[in-house]
Amino acid sequence: MTDTKTQLPPSLKKVMLEINKKYQKNIIGTGTDNLVMERISTGIQGLDKILGGGFMCGRMVELFGLPAAGKSITSLLTIKQVQDKGLDCIYIDVEKSFDAEFAKLFGVNVDKLIIVNLSIGEEIVDTVAKLLSSQPGVIVIDSVAAMLPKEEMDKSAEENTMALKARLMSRGLSKLNALNKKTLIIWINQMRSTLAMFGAKTTTTGGRALGHYVSIKLEVRQGEKITADGKKTGEVIGQAMLYHCVKNKTAQPFGKYSCKFIYNKGVEEV
């Protein structure tokens, strides 16, 4: 491979060195300086493949879909992979729905998993910003839909609070994006129906900012339920999970993959 640095004019290389020295870190360089992109596996080989090798470290990801689609399952499987690397994992339980026994089914070491119980959006953003200084492996926020802007908390249910969360997300995401260096941040989001007569019939909560800031936007859908006896009336022991990568700035986008998840056994690759 040709060393592109040797092709740079001496005057430009000198300026680059001066800039990096001024900020005491490498903020400027050539494209070949960042050829190796470290990724974290989701624990599902087929899903990793359509993502380009897994989720990229230092980036933000959005998992969105209808209830019970498999968003939390996907995040817990990813946490397990991060823990296997010996990295710290943080789960911000906005919905107050985290269950340690359920997490253990996915191989998560709950004794080492850090749980944060917050609901106010501004507090969540500030907490994540502080946690990023310790460079944990992954931070999961579950979920965007449950985050409550402080101004909305202070108002009565009758008062108009339109777009408060969208403004919160716009401000918060720009801050976290600037601070993040090595941490994978996973935002779990819900899909809602719209009242539009034309165009998309569904949307996600929190405005449009999240879709712009994330490197990967992954839709998760629930497939058919898997029963013990193979009949619709039997005991449900698992479900199919359908993935559609609607945005990917780290690899080829629009990939699709499906797999089966058996609750007490794990993923069965299709």
C-alpha positions in Angstrom: 0.0 0.0 0.0 1.3 3.4 -0.9 2.1 5.6 2.1 -0.2 8.6 1.4 1.5 10.7 4.1 4.7 10.8 2.0 2.6 12.3 -0.8 1.4 15.3 1.3 3.2 18.6 0.7 5.7 19.4 3.5 3.8 22.6 4.4 0.5 20.7 4.9 2.2 18.0 7.0 3.7 20.7 9.2 0.4 22.3 9.7 -1.2 19.0 10.6 1.5 18.3 13.2 0.9 21.8 14.7 -2.8 21.3 14.9 -2.5 17.9 16.7 0.1 19.4 19.0 -2.2 22.3 19.9 -5.1 20.0 20.9 -2.7 17.3 22.3 -4.5 14.6 20.3 -4.7 13.3 16.8 -7.6 15.1 15.4 -6.3 15.4 11.8 -4.8 12.8 9.5 -5.3 11.0 6.3 -8.0 8.4 5.5 -5.5 5.6 5.9 -4.9 6.5 9.5 -8.3 5.0 10.3 -8.5 1.9 8.1 -9.0 -0.5 11.0 -12.5 0.0 12.5 -13.1 -1.9 15.7 -16.4 -3.5 15.9 -18.5 -5.3 18.6 -20.4 -8.5 17.7 -24.1 -8.7 18.3 -23.8 -12.4 19.1 -25.8 -13.2 15.9 -23.4 -14.1 13.1 -25.9 -13.4 10.3 -26.8 -10.0 11.8 -23.1 -9.1 12.1 -22.7 -9.9 8.4 -25.3 -7.4 7.2 -23.9 -4.7 9.6 -20.4 -5.0 8.2 -19.0 -7.1 11.1 -21.1 -5.9 14.0 -21.7 -2.5 15.7 -18.8 -0.1 15.4 -17.1 1.2 18.6 -17.4 4.9 19.3 -20.7 5.2 17.4 -24.4 5.5 18.2 -27.0 2.9 17.1 -30.8 2.9 17.1 -32.8 -0.3 17.5 -36.4 0.4 16.8 -39.6 -1.6 16.3 -43.0 -2.6 17.7 -43.3 -4.0 21.3 -41.9 -7.5 21.8 -40.0 -7.4 18.5 -36.7 -8.3 20.1 -35.0 -5.0 20.6 -34.1 -5.7 24.2 -33.0 -9.2 23.3 -30.6 -7.8 20.7 -29.2 -5.3 23.2 -28.7 -8.0 25.9 -26.9 -10.3 23.4 -24.6 -7.4 22.5 -23.9 -6.7 26.2 -22.9 -10.3 26.6 -20.4 -10.0 23.8 -19.0 -6.7 25.3 -18.6 -8.4 28.7 -16.7 -11.2 27.1 -14.1 -8.6 26.0 -13.7 -7.6 29.6 -15.3 -4.1 29.1 -17.8 -2.3 31.3 -21.5 -2.3 30.3 -24.1 0.2 31.4 -27.9 -0.2 31.1 -30.1 2.9 31.6 -33.4 1.4 32.6 -35.7 4.3 31.7 -38.8 2.1 31.3 -38.1 0.4 34.7 -38.5 -3.0 33.1 -35.0 -4.5 33.5 -35.2 -8.0 34.9 -31.9 -9.6 36.1 -33.2 -13.2 35.7 -34.3 -12.5 32.2 -30.9 -11.0 31.3 -29.1 -14.1 32.6 -30.9 -16.1 29.9 -28.8 -14.3 27.3 -25.5 -14.9 29.1 -25.3 -11.4 30.7 -23.2 -11.3 33.9 -25.7 -9.2 36.0 -23.2 -8.8 38.9 -21.0 -6.7 36.6 -23.7 -5.0 34.7 -24.2 -1.4 35.9 -27.9 -0.4 36.0 -29.0 3.3 36.0 -32.5 4.2 37.0 -33.4 7.6 35.5 -36.4 8.9 33.6 -35.8 12.7 33.1 -34.2 13.2 29.7 -31.8 16.0 30.7 -30.5 13.9 33.6 -30.0 10.9 31.3 -28.0 12.9 28.8 -25.8 14.5 31.6 -25.2 11.0 33.1 -24.3 9.4 29.8 -21.9 12.4 29.2 -20.1 11.7 32.5 -20.0 8.0 32.0 -18.3 8.4 28.6 -15.2 9.8 30.4 -14.5 6.3 31.7 -14.9 4.9 28.2 -17.2 1.9 28.9 -17.7 -0.7 26.2 -21.4 -0.1 25.7 -24.2 2.1 27.1 -27.8 1.0 26.4 -30.7 3.5 26.8 -34.0 1.7 27.1 -35.9 3.6 25.8 -36.2 6.9 24.0 -40.0 6.7 24.2 -39.9 6.6 28.0 -37.6 9.6 28.4 -39.4 12.6 29.9 -38.1 16.1 29.3 -37.9 18.1 32.5 -40.2 20.8 31.2 -42.9 18.3 30.5 -42.5 16.8 34.0 -43.1 20.3 35.5 -46.3 20.9 33.4 -49.7 19.5 33.9 -51.1 16.8 31.6 -53.4 19.4 30.0 -50.6 21.8 28.8 -49.1 21.6 25.4 -45.7 19.9 25.4 -45.3 19.3 21.6 -41.7 18.8 20.4 -40.1 19.0 23.8 -38.5 15.6 23.5 -37.4 16.3 19.9 -35.5 19.5 21.1 -34.0 17.6 24.0 -32.7 14.8 21.7 -31.3 17.3 19.2 -29.3 19.1 22.0 -28.3 16.0 23.8 -27.2 13.9 20.8 -24.8 16.7 19.6 -23.2 16.8 23.0 -22.8 13.0 23.3 -21.5 12.7 19.8 -18.8 15.2 20.5 -17.7 13.5 23.8 -17.8 9.9 22.6 -14.6 8.2 21.6 -14.8 4.5 22.1 -18.2 3.6 23.5 -21.0 2.0 21.6 -24.2 3.8 22.5 -27.4 1.9 21.8 -30.7 3.8 21.8 -33.8 1.5 21.9 -36.8 3.2 20.4 -40.4 2.5 19.7 -42.4 2.6 16.5 -45.7 4.5 16.5 -48.5 4.8 14.0 -49.0 8.2 12.3 -52.2 9.9 11.3 -50.8 10.7 7.8 -53.1 9.8 4.9 -50.1 9.6 2.5 -46.5 8.5 3.0 -45.2 6.5 5.9 -47.7 5.0 8.3 -45.3 4.6 11.1 -42.6 6.8 12.8 -40.3 6.6 15.8 -40.4 8.8 18.9 -38.0 11.6 19.8 -38.0 13.6 16.5 -35.6 13.2 13.6 -32.3 14.1 15.2 -31.6 10.5 16.4 -31.9 9.2 12.8 -29.3 11.7 11.7 -26.7 11.1 14.5 -26.8 7.3 14.5 -24.4 5.4 12.3 -26.7 2.4 12.2 -30.5 2.4 12.3 -31.8 -1.1 12.7 -35.4 -2.1 12.5 -36.4 -5.2 14.5 -39.6 -7.0 13.8 -41.2 -10.0 15.5 -41.8 -13.0 13.2 -43.8 -16.0 14.0 -43.9 -17.4 17.6 -42.2 -20.7 18.2 -44.2 -23.2 20.2 -43.1 -26.4 22.0 -45.4 -28.6 19.9 -45.3 -26.7 16.7 -48.9 -25.7 17.0 -50.4 -22.2 17.4 -52.0 -23.2 20.7 -48.9 -24.6 22.2 -46.5 -23.1 24.8 -44.5 -20.3 23.3 -40.8 -21.1 23.7 -39.3 -18.6 21.3 -39.8 -16.2 18.4 -38.4 -15.3 15.0 -36.6 -12.0 14.8 -36.5 -10.1 11.5 -33.9 -7.4 11.0 -33.7 -4.6 8.4 -30.8 -2.2 8.5 -32.4 0.9 7.1 -29.3 3.0 7.6 -25.7 2.1 7.8 -22.8 4.6 7.4 -20.2 1.9 8.3 -21.1 -0.7 5.6 -23.6 -1.4 2.8 -27.1 -0.4 4.0 -30.5 -2.1 3.6 -29.4 -5.6 4.5 -32.0 -8.0 5.9 -31.6 -11.0 8.1 -33.9 -13.3 10.1 -33.2 -15.8 12.9 -35.0 -17.8 15.5 -34.5 -17.2 19.2 -35.4 -19.9 21.7 -35.7 -18.3 25.1 -33.9 -20.9 27.2 -31.4 -21.9 24.5 -30.4 -18.9 22.5 -30.1 -18.0 18.8 -30.7 -20.5 16.1 -29.1 -19.1 12.9 -31.2 -19.6 9.8 
